[in-house]
Amino acid sequence: MFEYTKTVLNKVSFDTNLFCKEVQKALQRLLPYEIEELKLFIQNLITSNPDLKQCMVYLN
């Protein structure tokens, strides 16, 4: 499920609102250790698209 989530987030990273919605969905589906990995993955995405930083609110 984590790999699928990463794929979806990559595909929707062009739209901040859609990205945030997908992050919220992922938090409901993923296991706690996968959420930690997701945080790292999103931080890497933020380096290439700083607009996505607002979605980190959901991960805190």
C-alpha positions in Angstrom: 0.0 0.0 0.0 2.9 2.3 0.7 4.3 2.0 -2.8 0.9 2.8 -4.3 0.6 5.8 -2.0 4.0 7.1 -3.2 2.9 6.6 -6.9 -0.3 8.6 -6.3 1.4 11.4 -4.5 4.0 11.7 -7.3 1.2 11.9 -9.9 -0.8 14.6 -8.0 2.2 16.7 -6.8 1.4 19.3 -9.5 -1.7 20.4 -7.5 -1.2 21.3 -3.8 -4.9 20.8 -2.8 -5.1 17.4 -4.4 -1.8 16.5 -2.9 -3.0 17.4 0.6 -6.2 15.4 0.2 -4.2 12.3 -0.8 -1.9 12.8 2.2 -4.9 12.8 4.4 -6.2 9.6 2.8 -2.7 8.0 3.2 -2.7 8.7 6.9 -5.9 6.7 7.3 -4.6 3.7 5.3 -1.0 3.4 6.3 0.6 1.7 9.3 2.5 3.9 11.8 6.0 2.9 10.5 4.8 3.6 6.9 3.7 7.1 8.0 7.2 7.8 9.2 8.5 6.7 5.8 5.9 8.9 4.1 7.2 11.9 6.0 10.7 11.3 4.6 9.2 10.8 1.1 7.2 14.0 1.2 10.2 16.0 2.5 12.1 14.8 -0.5 9.2 15.9 -2.8 9.2 19.3 -1.1 12.8 20.0 -2.2 11.6 19.9 -5.8 8.2 21.6 -5.2 8.2 23.9 -2.1 4.5 24.6 -2.5 3.8 21.2 -1.1 5.2 22.2 2.3 1.8 23.3 3.5 0.7 19.6 3.5 3.2 18.8 6.2 0.7 20.1 8.7 -1.2 16.8 8.4 1.9 14.8 9.3 2.6 16.5 12.6 
